[in-house]
C-alpha cells in the first residue's frame, strides 16, 4: 500500500507488524491453514474482509441465498463453492491499485493505494450445525473448528431414548431421563444378582447339596459377569477343599496308625497266647516238681507283660478310633456349615432379585405413564451425518470422534444391535 504523504509512515509500519503477526499465526497453525485451503464456502457462511491500515473498509458479509456476497469497493461476487484463498484472490485483484481517500488525525486529506498483500479475508462465522433426533435440545448449534460429533451431540444436550409421541419436554423429559437412569442401574444390579445366584447354586452342586447342575446364564449376563463369578467360585472351592484336604490328611494318618496298631495287636495277642500256654505247662511241671518256683515265676511275669502290652495297644487303637471319628465329624461339619451359609446366601440373593425386579417394573410403569418407551439394552447409539456436496447430499455413518463440517445435519437415533 502506497501512501500519499509522509504522515502515514507510522501507519505503514503498523501494517508491516500486523502482516508479520498474521503470517506467524498462520505458520503456527498448519491444520487451520489446510482447512482454509480446502473448505468451499457455502450460503450462510459469513466472510470477514480487512484491509491493513483501513479500518473503515472492515466488513463482515454473509453469503446470500443466491451464493453472492457484497463487499465495499468490490460489489457483488459469486462466493459459493469457492475456497477462501480463491475468493481472496478475486477480492485482492479487484482492490489492487485502488486509491482510498481518508482523513488524517490532523484533519488533512490522505491517499492510500491498496496493494494485493493488504487484503485479508477470513471466515467470521461458519454455517451452524443442526442436530436432531434422540437429543433433548434439537436445533442449530454454532460451528467451531475441530468440532467432533461427540461435542455437537453434547451441545444438543446429550442423548436420550426416543419418546413414543415425541411431545414430552421440559420437566417430563428430565423425569424420564432420571427414571431411565435408575432402571439401567437397577438392571445392572439385577443381572449381577442373577450371576451371583447362579454361582452359589454351582457351589451347592459341587458340595453335594444339589443333584442337578444349574443351567447356563443368559447370554448378555454371561458376557458381563460369568467370568468373574466362575473365578469367585473356584477361589471359594479352593479354600473349602484346602480345609478339607488338611482334615482328610489327618484322617489318613490316623488310618495308617490304626492299621499298624491292628497288626501290632494281632502279634501281641499271639505272644500272649504263647505265654499263656507256656504258663500252663510250667504249672503242670511245677506240681510234678520238675521245675522250680523261680522258673514258674519268670514265665508268669512274661505272661503279665504280654497282657499289659496288648492292653496298651488296644487302648491306643480305641483312642485312634475316637480321633478318627472326631476328624470325620469335623469334615462333615465343615461341609454342612458351608452348605448352610451358601443356602442362606441363595435365599438372600433370591429376595434381592425379587426386590430389584419389582423396582424395575414399577419404574417402567412410571415411564409408561409419561408416554416414554424404554430403550432396550440391546440397542446402540447411531449418528448419521447428512452433508451437502457438489453431487448432492451425502449420508455418512459417523463415529463419536469424527469431525463435523459447517452446515452438517446430524441425525441421532437408537437402533437395535444385530445378532
Secondary structure, DSSP 8 states (H G I E B T S, - for coil): -EESSGGGHHHHHHHHHHHHHHHHHHHH-HHHHHHHHH-B--TT-EEEEEETTEEEEEEEEE--TTSEEEETTTEEEE-TT-BHHHHHHHHHHHHTT-EEEEE-TTS-EEEEE--GGGEEEEEEE---EEEEESBSS-EEE---TT-BHHHHHHHTT-B---BSSS---HHHHHHHHHHHHHHHHHHHHHHHHHHHHHHHHHHHHHTTS-SS------HHHIIIIIHHHHHHHHHHHHHHHHHHHHHHHHHHHHHHHHHHHHHHHHHHHHHHHHHHHHHHHHHHHHHHTSS-HHHHHHHHHHHHHHHHHHHHHHHHHHHHHHHHHHHHHHHHHHHHHHHHHHHHHHHHHHHHHHHHHHHHHHHHHHHHHTTB----TTEEEEEEEEEEETTEEEEEEE-TT-B--TT-EEEEEEEE---
